[in-house]
């Protein structure tokens, strides 16, 4: 009788482990397109990702580079103080988007130009995404507007 109980427990543990592995695999498969890694411009310039990889870029919109083209196409450069990456975006930009302002974009790097599918800007005059602040602080170009 004891051997049967032990065998049944082992079977239950094995089935639970298989179920856990299968559910983890399914979750990973479902999230594969929803996970976008953040990269600052200096990292992108140093080692460009493949054109198939969707990622997020963040930094400051470089002064003098914002060009509004025909229709809804906009081009500009995003910088972290160490490197500058050209960006193109087709769509409507957030109201607070402008030169010298913080931004985060989602898209792909194709032929050295970041093709953005989504652009996010600061939602007020004091907010900047934490990822952008960290990247700018590493380059020594970020100054907290709340400090005097």
N, CA, C and O of each residue as an XYZ file, in Angstrom:
592
protein
N       0.816     -1.187      0.000
C       0.000      0.000      0.000
C       0.865      1.258      0.000
O       0.560      2.226     -0.697
N       1.968      1.241      0.800
C       2.859      2.393      0.876
C       3.482      2.713     -0.477
O       3.588      3.879     -0.858
N       3.889      1.690     -1.191
C       4.516      1.868     -2.502
C       3.567      2.514     -3.489
O       3.985      3.313     -4.328
N       2.283      2.172     -3.395
C       1.282      2.737     -4.299
C       1.077      4.223     -4.033
O       0.942      4.999     -4.979
N       1.052      4.639     -2.761
C       0.909      6.048     -2.411
C       2.113      6.848     -2.894
O       1.965      7.950     -3.422
N       3.310      6.283     -2.708
C       4.526      6.963     -3.136
C       4.540      7.119     -4.662
O       4.911      8.172     -5.182
N       4.138      6.082     -5.359
C       4.101      6.136     -6.816
C       3.076      7.172     -7.291
O       3.330      7.888     -8.260
N       1.941      7.258     -6.630
C       0.892      8.216     -6.983
C       1.394      9.654     -6.764
O       1.127     10.531     -7.586
N       2.119      9.899     -5.658
C       2.678     11.238     -5.381
C       3.688     11.627     -6.452
O       3.704     12.766     -6.919
N       4.522     10.682     -6.831
C       5.517     10.970     -7.879
C       4.807     11.320     -9.183
O       5.221     12.246     -9.879
N       3.756     10.600     -9.519
C       2.996     10.889    -10.735
C       2.383     12.290    -10.682
O       2.410     13.017    -11.675
N       1.839     12.665     -9.546
C       1.223     13.986     -9.382
C       2.278     15.087     -9.522
O       2.037     16.101    -10.177
N       3.441     14.886     -8.908
C       4.517     15.875     -9.005
C       4.988     16.014    -10.462
O       5.202     17.129    -10.937
N       5.146     14.905    -11.158
C       5.586     14.941    -12.558
C       4.545     15.654    -13.428
O       4.902     16.479    -14.270
N       3.284     15.346    -13.231
C       2.223     15.998    -14.002
C       2.185     17.499    -13.699
O       1.999     18.305    -14.610
N       2.360     17.878    -12.438
C       2.378     19.296    -12.068
C       3.558     20.016    -12.720
O       3.406     21.144    -13.190
N       4.737     19.376    -12.754
C       5.909     19.988    -13.371
C       5.711     20.159    -14.875
O       6.091     21.188    -15.434
N       5.126     19.174    -15.529
C       4.854     19.264    -16.965
C       3.843     20.381    -17.233
O       3.999     21.144    -18.186
N       2.824     20.475    -16.409
C       1.818     21.532    -16.573
C       2.441     22.915    -16.360
O       2.127     23.853    -17.092
N       3.315     23.045    -15.372
C       4.000     24.313    -15.116
C       4.902     24.697    -16.284
O       4.919     25.856    -16.700
N       5.642     23.743    -16.809
C       6.518     24.016    -17.958
C       5.692     24.414    -19.183
O       6.058     25.342    -19.904
N       4.592     23.724    -19.414
C       3.743     24.041    -20.567
C       3.111     25.422    -20.432
O       3.052     26.174    -21.405
N       2.641     25.760    -19.243
C       2.036     27.077    -19.057
C       3.078     28.184    -19.180
O       2.779     29.249    -19.720
N       4.287     27.955    -18.691
C       5.359     28.945    -18.840
C       5.705     29.152    -20.311
O       5.919     30.284    -20.745
N       5.761     28.080    -21.069
C       6.044     28.177    -22.503
C       4.939     28.947    -23.222
O       5.228     29.775    -24.087
N       3.694     28.689    -22.880
C       2.580     29.396    -23.513
C       2.584     30.883    -23.170
O       2.298     31.714    -24.032
N       2.898     31.224    -21.944
C       2.975     32.634    -21.543
C       4.108     33.333    -22.289
O       3.929     34.439    -22.798
N       5.264     32.695    -22.354
C       6.387     33.264    -23.097
C       6.065     33.445    -24.568
O       6.428     34.462    -25.159
N       5.394     32.479    -25.166
C       4.996     32.571    -26.574
C       4.018     33.718    -26.786
O       4.119     34.434    -27.782
N       3.084     33.904    -25.879
C       2.089     34.966    -26.011
C       2.704     36.347    -25.835
O       2.241     37.306    -26.453
N       3.735     36.469    -25.008
C       4.339     37.770    -24.727
C       5.487     38.128    -25.666
O       6.023     39.232    -25.568
N       5.878     37.245    -26.558
C       7.085     37.493    -27.350
C       7.017     38.783    -28.162
O       8.048     39.429    -28.352
N       5.854     39.176    -28.643
C       5.723     40.414    -29.404
C       5.395     41.604    -28.517
O       5.491     42.749    -28.961
N       5.013     41.356    -27.280
C       4.624     42.447    -26.399
C       5.757     42.998    -25.550
O       5.582     44.000    -24.857
N       6.908     42.358    -25.598
C       8.040     42.814    -24.793
C       8.966     43.629    -25.688
O       9.519     43.109    -26.657
N       9.131     44.900    -25.361
C      10.018     45.777    -26.121
C      11.112     46.280    -25.186
O      10.827     46.901    -24.162
N      12.339     46.013    -25.538
C      13.454     46.433    -24.705
C      13.821     47.877    -24.989
O      13.795     48.315    -26.139
N      14.163     48.621    -23.940
C      14.563     50.022    -24.063
C      16.048     50.107    -24.375
O      16.859     49.395    -23.783
N      16.400     50.992    -25.317
C      17.797     51.219    -25.652
C      18.042     52.710    -25.830
O      17.272     53.380    -26.518
N      19.096     53.241    -25.224
C      19.460     54.639    -25.464
C      20.195     54.760    -26.804
O      20.737     53.768    -27.293
N      20.225     55.950    -27.404
C      20.889     56.140    -28.704
C      22.351     55.690    -28.726
O      22.802     55.148    -29.735
N      23.101     55.899    -27.643
C      24.512     55.497    -27.626
C      24.655     53.985    -27.799
O      25.553     53.524    -28.504
N      23.785     53.220    -27.166
C      23.826     51.762    -27.286
C      23.460     51.325    -28.703
O      24.049     50.385    -29.238
N      22.493     52.003    -29.307
C      22.066     51.661    -30.669
C      23.181     51.969    -31.662
O      23.430     51.181    -32.574
N      23.855     53.109    -31.494
C      24.951     53.482    -32.398
C      26.119     52.499    -32.255
O      26.785     52.172    -33.238
N      26.362     52.033    -31.031
C      27.471     51.120    -30.769
C      27.219     49.737    -31.356
O      28.107     49.159    -31.982
N      26.027     49.208    -31.160
C      25.689     47.879    -31.694
C      24.242     47.889    -32.178
O      23.326     47.598    -31.408
N      24.032     48.224    -33.462
C      22.672     48.309    -33.999
C      21.954     46.955    -33.968
O      22.540     45.929    -34.311
N      20.684     46.961    -33.556
C      19.905     45.717    -33.549
C      19.494     45.350    -34.973
O      19.538     46.199    -35.864
N      19.097     44.103    -35.199
C      18.635     43.708    -36.537
C      17.322     44.414    -36.889
O      16.567     44.796    -35.995
N      17.045     44.589    -38.187
C      15.823     45.297    -38.605
C      14.523     44.613    -38.183
O      13.465     45.243    -38.198
N      14.584     43.358    -37.815
C      13.367     42.641    -37.413
C      13.013     42.859    -35.947
O      11.903     42.534    -35.526
N      13.949     43.409    -35.158
C      13.720     43.565    -33.719
C      12.968     44.853    -33.403
O      13.392     45.942    -33.789
N      11.852     44.718    -32.699
C      11.093     45.875    -32.228
C      11.624     46.237    -30.847
O      11.727     45.380    -29.970
N      11.962     47.521    -30.657
C      12.484     47.969    -29.374
C      12.062     49.406    -29.132
O      11.456     50.044    -29.993
N      12.389     49.910    -27.946
C      12.063     51.288    -27.573
C      13.341     52.105    -27.509
O      14.363     51.643    -27.001
N      13.274     53.315    -28.025
C      14.400     54.247    -27.954
C      13.923     55.459    -27.167
O      12.759     55.849    -27.255
N      14.818     56.042    -26.411
C      14.425     57.208    -25.635
C      15.566     58.178    -25.475
O      16.734     57.791    -25.482
N      15.225     59.426    -25.333
C      16.207     60.480    -25.148
C      15.551     61.827    -25.346
O      14.348     61.986    -25.140
N      16.350     62.788    -25.747
C      15.848     64.129    -26.014
C      15.763     64.350    -27.510
O      16.614     63.871    -28.259
N      14.739     65.076    -27.955
C      14.638     65.460    -29.361
C      15.710     66.521    -29.588
O      15.697     67.579    -28.958
N      16.635     66.226    -30.496
C      17.770     67.116    -30.738
C      17.298     68.442    -31.351
O      16.512     68.461    -32.299
N      17.796     69.544    -30.786
C      17.433     70.877    -31.281
C      17.827     71.041    -32.744
O      18.916     70.641    -33.157
N      16.922     71.636    -33.521
C      17.183     71.929    -34.923
C      16.975     70.778    -35.882
O      17.259     70.914    -37.072
N      16.482     69.634    -35.395
C      16.326     68.471    -36.278
C      14.880     68.121    -36.583
O      14.628     67.273    -37.439
N      13.933     68.739    -35.917
C      12.522     68.415    -36.109
C      12.035     68.998    -37.433
O      12.014     70.216    -37.611
N      11.641     68.115    -38.367
C      11.172     68.534    -39.692
C       9.826     67.871    -39.943
O       9.701     66.646    -39.931
N       8.837     68.700    -40.169
C       7.516     68.171    -40.488
C       7.405     68.118    -41.999
O       7.478     69.149    -42.669
N       7.227     66.902    -42.545
C       7.179     66.698    -43.987
C       5.779     66.844    -44.534
O       4.891     67.404    -43.891
N       5.603     66.329    -45.731
C       4.292     66.342    -46.372
C       3.364     65.395    -45.613
O       3.761     64.282    -45.266
N       2.160     65.822    -45.361
C       1.203     64.982    -44.648
C       1.568     64.840    -43.186
O       1.851     65.828    -42.508
N       1.562     63.612    -42.701
C       1.787     63.356    -41.283
C       3.187     62.829    -40.991
O       3.437     62.390    -39.869
N       4.118     62.852    -41.954
C       5.463     62.319    -41.742
C       6.349     63.354    -41.064
O       6.443     64.499    -41.506
N       6.996     62.931    -39.985
C       7.863     63.802    -39.195
C       9.217     63.118    -39.080
O       9.286     61.905    -38.879
N      10.295     63.887    -39.206
C      11.631     63.360    -38.979
C      12.322     64.218    -37.926
O      12.094     65.425    -37.845
N      13.152     63.594    -37.136
C      13.931     64.287    -36.114
C      15.030     63.351    -35.643
O      15.047     62.176    -36.009
N      15.937     63.860    -34.842
C      16.984     63.036    -34.225
C      16.713     62.959    -32.735
O      16.276     63.932    -32.120
N      16.975     61.795    -32.160
C      16.884     61.626    -30.717
C      18.306     61.400    -30.203
O      19.078     60.644    -30.793
N      18.637     62.062    -29.104
C      19.995     62.000    -28.578
C      19.993     61.765    -27.075
O      19.036     62.086    -26.371
N      21.097     61.195    -26.607
C      21.318     61.064    -25.167
C      22.584     61.811    -24.767
O      23.087     61.643    -23.656
N      23.089     62.628    -25.669
C      24.294     63.399    -25.411
C      25.545     62.739    -25.950
O      26.534     63.421    -26.216
N      25.525     61.419    -26.118
C      26.682     60.694    -26.627
C      26.511     60.304    -28.089
O      27.492     60.208    -28.827
N      25.276     60.081    -28.507
C      24.994     59.680    -29.884
C      23.639     60.237    -30.294
O      22.813     60.601    -29.457
N      23.436     60.294    -31.596
C      22.188     60.811    -32.143
C      21.688     59.832    -33.201
O      22.452     59.411    -34.070
N      20.420     59.473    -33.130
C      19.818     58.521    -34.068
C      18.683     59.222    -34.807
O      17.811     59.810    -34.167
N      18.673     59.171    -36.167
C      17.556     59.752    -36.917
C      16.288     58.911    -36.750
O      16.338     57.682    -36.704
N      15.149     59.609    -36.662
C      13.864     58.951    -36.446
C      12.869     59.472    -37.474
O      12.846     60.669    -37.760
N      12.052     58.593    -38.029
C      10.916     59.007    -38.845
C       9.659     58.437    -38.210
O       9.660     57.338    -37.656
N       8.595     59.208    -38.306
C       7.319     58.801    -37.712
C       6.202     59.341    -38.586
O       6.232     60.499    -39.002
N       5.227     58.508    -38.859
C       4.046     58.935    -39.592
C       2.859     58.806    -38.658
O       2.505     57.713    -38.216
N       2.256     59.943    -38.369
C       1.128     59.956    -37.458
C       1.031     61.294    -36.766
O       1.730     62.245    -37.113
N       0.168     61.353    -35.798
C      -0.044     62.580    -35.044
C       0.812     62.513    -33.778
O       0.740     61.548    -33.017
N       1.616     63.545    -33.567
C       2.486     63.595    -32.399
C       1.733     64.095    -31.174
O       0.755     64.831    -31.306
N       2.184     63.699    -29.976
C       1.573     64.228    -28.759
C       1.743     65.749    -28.681
O       2.696     66.289    -29.243
N       0.843     66.436    -27.999
C       0.877     67.898    -27.902
C       2.170     68.421    -27.292
O       2.665     69.464    -27.719
N       2.726     67.731    -26.312
C       3.916     68.220    -25.619
C       5.219     67.795    -26.289
O       6.292     67.985    -25.717
N       5.147     67.226    -27.488
C       6.340     66.809    -28.216
C       6.999     68.031    -28.840
O       6.324     68.855    -29.457
N       8.313     68.150    -28.683
C       9.030     69.272    -29.282
C      10.524     69.119    -29.115
O      10.991     68.196    -28.447
N      11.281     70.029    -29.725
C      12.733     69.996    -29.646
C      13.192     70.232    -28.203
O      12.647     71.073    -27.488
N      14.194     69.476    -27.806
C      14.731     69.592    -26.456
C      13.901     68.887    -25.406
O      14.235     68.945    -24.223
N      12.842     68.230    -25.800
C      11.943     67.543    -24.867
C      12.230     66.042    -24.861
O      12.743     65.498    -25.838
N      11.900     65.387    -23.765
C      12.081     63.943    -23.642
C      11.035     63.192    -24.426
O       9.889     63.630    -24.527
N      11.427     62.052    -24.985
C      10.500     61.211    -25.738
C      10.933     59.758    -25.655
O      12.094     59.448    -25.385
N       9.966     58.870    -25.895
C      10.219     57.442    -26.026
C       9.456     56.988    -27.253
O       8.275     57.297    -27.408
N      10.138     56.248    -28.132
C       9.506     55.745    -29.348
C       9.639     54.239    -29.437
O      10.615     53.663    -28.956
N       8.654     53.601    -30.054
C       8.670     52.162    -30.289
C       8.744     51.933    -31.786
O       8.015     52.573    -32.545
N       9.607     51.033    -32.225
C       9.726     50.747    -33.649
C      10.926     49.881    -33.951
O      11.378     49.101    -33.112
N      11.455     50.034    -35.205
C      12.583     49.232    -35.685
C      13.642     50.139    -36.279
O      13.336     51.228    -36.765
N      14.890     49.691    -36.240
C      15.996     50.398    -36.875
C      16.205     49.779    -38.249
O      16.622     48.626    -38.361
N      15.912     50.552    -39.300
C      16.033     50.070    -40.672
C      16.969     51.008    -41.421
O      16.696     52.201    -41.552
N      18.085     50.450    -41.917
C      19.104     51.216    -42.648
C      19.581     52.436    -41.863
O      19.772     53.509    -42.436
N      19.773     52.274    -40.555
C      20.307     53.346    -39.725
C      19.301     54.389    -39.293
O      19.659     55.337    -38.594
N      18.038     54.237    -39.697
C      16.979     55.175    -39.323
C      15.937     54.430    -38.496
O      15.451     53.373    -38.897
N      15.602     54.989    -37.343
C      14.587     54.378    -36.485
C      13.214     54.697    -37.059
O      12.814     55.861    -37.111
N      12.495     53.671    -37.487
C      11.137     53.818    -38.026
C      10.158     53.613    -36.867
O       9.879     52.480    -36.474
N       9.642     54.715    -36.328
C       8.779     54.649    -35.150
C       7.341     54.326    -35.529
O       6.813     54.836    -36.517
N       6.725     53.478    -34.732
C       5.304     53.186    -34.894
C       4.485     53.855    -33.793
O       3.264     53.982    -33.895
N       5.187     54.282    -32.734
C       4.526     54.959    -31.622
C       5.513     55.934    -30.996
O       6.682     55.601    -30.798
N       5.042     57.137    -30.686
C       5.865     58.152    -30.022
C       5.143     58.593    -28.756
O       3.964     58.945    -28.792
N       5.857     58.571    -27.644
C       5.323     59.062    -26.380
C       6.163     60.262    -25.950
O       7.385     60.255    -26.101
N       5.517     61.274    -25.424
C       6.217     62.458    -24.927
C       5.872     62.651    -23.462
O       4.989     61.990    -22.915
N       6.584     63.564    -22.850
C       6.292     63.878    -21.449
C       4.830     64.295    -21.332
O       4.298     64.950    -22.229
N       4.181     63.923    -20.241
C       2.779     64.307    -20.103
C       2.609     65.637    -19.389
O       1.502     66.174    -19.364
N       3.665     66.186    -18.809
C       3.630     67.550    -18.284
C       5.045     68.097    -18.294
O       5.969     67.406    -18.724
N       5.228     69.303    -17.836
C       6.537     69.935    -17.947
C       7.596     69.387    -17.001
O       8.766     69.744    -17.135
N       7.225     68.527    -16.042
C       8.230     68.009    -15.118
C       8.496     66.524    -15.281
O       9.479     66.023    -14.735
N       7.654     65.799    -16.013
C       7.808     64.343    -16.106
C       8.712     63.944    -17.267
O       8.643     64.522    -18.352
N       9.559     62.948    -17.022
C      10.328     62.292    -18.073
C      10.415     60.822    -17.672
O      10.621     60.522    -16.496
N      10.261     59.891    -18.631
C      10.326     58.477    -18.282
C      11.627     58.125    -17.565
O      12.692     58.642    -17.905
N      11.535     57.248    -16.581
C      12.697     56.873    -15.770
C      13.816     56.295    -16.621
O      14.993     56.543    -16.356
N      13.452     55.515    -17.654
C      14.472     54.924    -18.530
C      15.276     56.005    -19.239
O      16.491     55.876    -19.391
N      14.602     57.077    -19.676
C      15.271     58.170    -20.376
C      16.180     58.918    -19.404
O      17.311     59.261    -19.750
N      15.692     59.173    -18.189
C      16.499     59.877    -17.183
C      17.771     59.092    -16.887
O      18.854     59.674    -16.812
N      17.649     57.763    -16.716
C      18.820     56.935    -16.421
C      19.837     56.998    -17.554
O      21.038     57.115    -17.308
N      19.359     56.919    -18.795
C      20.271     56.956    -19.943
C      20.960     58.314    -20.040
O      22.153     58.380    -20.338
N      20.225     59.399    -19.791
C      20.811     60.730    -19.868
C      21.770     60.981    -18.714
O      22.790     61.647    -18.892
N      21.456     60.459    -17.534
C      22.360     60.605    -16.388
C      23.676     59.875    -16.633
O      24.736     60.363    -16.244
N      23.615     58.694    -17.283
C      24.826     57.943    -17.597
C      25.742     58.742    -18.529
O      26.966     58.629    -18.455
N      25.142     59.546    -19.401
C      25.924     60.358    -20.333
C      26.311     61.704    -19.732
O      27.104     62.445    -20.313
N      25.748     62.019    -18.562
C      26.082     63.270    -17.884
C      25.401     64.493    -18.464
O      25.889     65.608    -18.282
N      24.269     64.312    -19.171
C      23.596     65.457    -19.783
C      22.247     65.776    -19.153
O      21.584     66.727    -19.567
N      21.830     64.996    -18.157
C      20.524     65.261    -17.546
C      20.680     66.176    -16.345
O      21.564     65.990    -15.509
N      19.808     67.162    -16.279
C      19.737     68.063    -15.132
C      18.297     68.054    -14.648
O      17.380     68.350    -15.414
N      18.094     67.717    -13.387
C      16.752     67.655    -12.807
C      16.172     69.070    -12.744
O      16.766     69.938    -12.104
N      15.016     69.330    -13.398
C      14.430     70.658    -13.392
C      13.942     71.096    -12.015
O      13.708     72.284    -11.794
N      13.784     70.153    -11.085
C      13.317     70.516     -9.737
C      14.457     70.974     -8.826
O      14.219     71.562     -7.771
N      15.701     70.700     -9.242
C      16.845     71.152     -8.450
C      17.257     72.554     -8.886
O      17.159     72.894    -10.065
N      17.713     73.359     -7.948
C      18.128     74.709     -8.329
C      19.613     74.872     -8.306
O      20.120     75.954     -8.603
